[in-house]
């Protein structure tokens, strides 16, 4: 289900009733010393959804930008993540407390297990801790990242709360149909990281033709594709002009034929690691 916000960014209604802006801003690999300025730029462009993680080492910069933004906390959606080495019970709770302190927040809108790290077999234990954090109100929603169908199946079988979100590598080259279909069937929203495939499609003629027809950039076309197929999407850039370009995707619409053409670019080509290889 979607609903439209005043700045034209649709909201996705999550399975717990909370809402997440469908377009956000990611800070993966953003220099900690530059994060506050870059997130401030994102706020000024219009973004209200920021995605960070403990392992990015830039939660402090995000927190500084929030504190100095003048924006109401309830108008923002802030996500952070539990790193693999902190999975467990006491360790996960301690990691969450430290993330909140770095962000200078009383709560986050979404807290994710960053990777299943399945060989360590601690994501079920960690999820139980996230359920308690959600019950405390200090994380409005909880979810996972980089989980495949077997990991999700175990969570649904052995725990109580269905993840609100699964954040995965997803772009036209890697559409992960099995994971996204499982999410749809069980009410788990799909969020795309590396949504622009790090520019690998810049020379793709079919996407270039679509962009030309709409008078848009290739990046805008791909982000619009994400929006129309129902993904939550968190592009990142250090460049304010590109931030604005990535935000300007709500004044045009791709046709069914154009969506089908982009769907046809699937090549099962990853940019990042396979979840089974990350511990």
SULPE-V139334 format. One record per residue. N is the residue number from 1. PSI is psi in degrees with one decimal (999 if undefined). BURIAL is + if it has 16 or more other C-alpha atoms within 10 Angstrom, else -. Layout:
N|PSI|BURIAL + N|PSI|BURIAL
This chain:
1|140.0|- + 2|155.5|- + 3|154.8|- + 4|134.6|- + 5|170.9|- + 6|-24.2|- + 7|16.2|- + 8|-2.8|- + 9|121.4|+ + 10|151.3|+ + 11|138.8|+ + 12|127.9|+ + 13|119.1|+ + 14|169.9|+ + 15|-11.2|+ + 16|6.4|- + 17|-13.2|- + 18|161.9|- + 19|145.4|+ + 20|129.9|+ + 21|132.1|+ + 22|-26.0|+ + 23|124.5|+ + 24|-169.1|+ + 25|123.5|+ + 26|150.4|+ + 27|25.3|+ + 28|129.7|+ + 29|16.2|- + 30|128.6|+ + 31|125.0|- + 32|-35.0|+ + 33|-16.6|- + 34|-4.1|- + 35|-43.7|+ + 36|-46.3|+ + 37|-43.2|+ + 38|-41.8|+ + 39|-36.0|+ + 40|-43.5|+ + 41|-44.0|+ + 42|-42.4|+ + 43|-42.2|+ + 44|-31.8|- + 45|-32.7|+ + 46|-7.6|+ + 47|141.1|+ + 48|-0.4|+ + 49|116.4|+ + 50|133.5|+ + 51|117.9|+ + 52|-171.4|+ + 53|153.9|+ + 54|-40.4|+ + 55|-14.0|- + 56|-17.0|+ + 57|30.0|+ + 58|18.6|+ + 59|-36.0|+ + 60|-42.0|+ + 61|-39.1|+ + 62|-46.5|+ + 63|-39.6|+ + 64|-42.4|+ + 65|-40.5|+ + 66|-48.7|+ + 67|-35.2|+ + 68|8.3|- + 69|-26.2|+ + 70|3.2|- + 71|146.8|- + 72|137.2|- + 73|-37.7|- + 74|-12.3|- + 75|-2.7|- + 76|152.5|+ + 77|113.7|+ + 78|126.7|+ + 79|138.2|+ + 80|177.6|+ + 81|151.3|+ + 82|123.3|+ + 83|158.1|+ + 84|-43.6|+ + 85|-13.8|- + 86|4.0|+ + 87|148.3|+ + 88|-155.4|+ + 89|-73.9|+ + 90|-39.0|- + 91|-38.8|- + 92|-41.0|+ + 93|-42.1|+ + 94|-41.9|- + 95|-40.6|+ + 96|-44.6|+ + 97|-41.8|+ + 98|-37.6|- + 99|-44.7|+ + 100|-42.8|+ + 101|-42.7|- + 102|-35.3|+ + 103|-12.2|+ + 104|42.2|+ + 105|155.2|- + 106|-22.1|- + 107|158.2|+ + 108|157.6|+ + 109|-27.9|+ + 110|129.8|+ + 111|128.1|+ + 112|145.7|+ + 113|120.9|+ + 114|-43.3|+ + 115|151.2|+ + 116|-32.2|+ + 117|53.6|+ + 118|-30.7|+ + 119|-25.6|- + 120|-18.2|- + 121|48.7|- + 122|5.2|+ + 123|-25.0|+ + 124|-47.5|+ + 125|-43.3|- + 126|-40.7|+ + 127|-38.7|+ + 128|-37.5|+ + 129|-42.3|+ + 130|-36.1|+ + 131|-40.4|+ + 132|-38.5|- + 133|-41.8|+ + 134|-43.7|+ + 135|-30.4|- + 136|-15.3|- + 137|0.1|- + 138|-12.8|+ + 139|117.5|+ + 140|-38.0|+ + 141|155.3|+ + 142|150.7|+ + 143|-165.0|+ + 144|169.1|+ + 145|137.4|+ + 146|26.7|+ + 147|134.7|+ + 148|176.0|+ + 149|-44.8|- + 150|-37.9|- + 151|-43.4|+ + 152|-40.9|+ + 153|-43.3|- + 154|-43.9|- + 155|-46.8|+ + 156|-29.2|- + 157|-36.5|- + 158|-3.9|- + 159|-175.7|- + 160|-34.8|- + 161|129.1|+ + 162|131.3|+ + 163|139.7|+ + 164|-31.8|+ + 165|145.0|+ + 166|112.8|+ + 167|118.6|+ + 168|159.6|+ + 169|123.5|+ + 170|125.0|+ + 171|175.4|+ + 172|-28.2|+ + 173|-21.2|+ + 174|91.9|+ + 175|-8.4|+ + 176|59.2|+ + 177|-34.3|- + 178|-42.9|- + 179|-44.3|+ + 180|-36.9|+ + 181|-40.5|- + 182|-42.5|+ + 183|-46.3|+ + 184|-41.2|- + 185|-25.2|- + 186|10.2|+ + 187|22.9|+ + 188|117.1|+ + 189|143.6|+ + 190|128.7|+ + 191|134.0|+ + 192|120.8|+ + 193|156.6|+ + 194|50.2|+ + 195|-19.1|+ + 196|10.6|+ + 197|35.6|+ + 198|36.9|- + 199|10.9|- + 200|-20.2|- + 201|8.8|+ + 202|-25.5|- + 203|8.6|- + 204|122.4|- + 205|-38.2|- + 206|-39.8|- + 207|-38.5|+ + 208|-40.0|+ + 209|-41.3|- + 210|-44.8|+ + 211|-41.3|+ + 212|-41.1|- + 213|-34.1|- + 214|-4.9|- + 215|34.4|- + 216|166.0|+ + 217|163.4|+ + 218|-41.3|+ + 219|-42.4|+ + 220|-38.6|+ + 221|-44.2|+ + 222|-42.1|+ + 223|-37.5|+ + 224|-38.4|+ + 225|-46.3|+ + 226|-47.0|+ + 227|-45.9|+ + 228|-27.8|- + 229|-3.7|- + 230|7.6|+ + 231|146.1|+ + 232|142.1|+ + 233|136.8|+ + 234|72.3|+ + 235|156.7|+ + 236|148.0|+ + 237|151.2|+ + 238|-4.9|+ + 239|121.7|- + 240|-38.0|+ + 241|-40.0|- + 242|-34.4|- + 243|-48.1|+ + 244|-40.5|+ + 245|-45.7|- + 246|-25.8|+ + 247|-22.1|+ + 248|64.0|+ + 249|16.1|+ + 250|13.8|- + 251|15.0|- + 252|166.5|- + 253|136.9|- + 254|144.0|+ + 255|165.7|- + 256|-38.6|- + 257|-37.9|- + 258|-39.9|+ + 259|-45.1|+ + 260|-40.0|- + 261|-42.1|- + 262|-38.3|+ + 263|-34.9|+ + 264|-1.9|- + 265|-3.4|+ + 266|126.4|- + 267|6.9|- + 268|37.0|- + 269|109.9|- + 270|152.1|- + 271|-46.1|- + 272|-171.0|- + 273|153.5|- + 274|137.4|- + 275|-31.7|+ + 276|-12.8|- + 277|-0.2|- + 278|120.7|- + 279|999|-
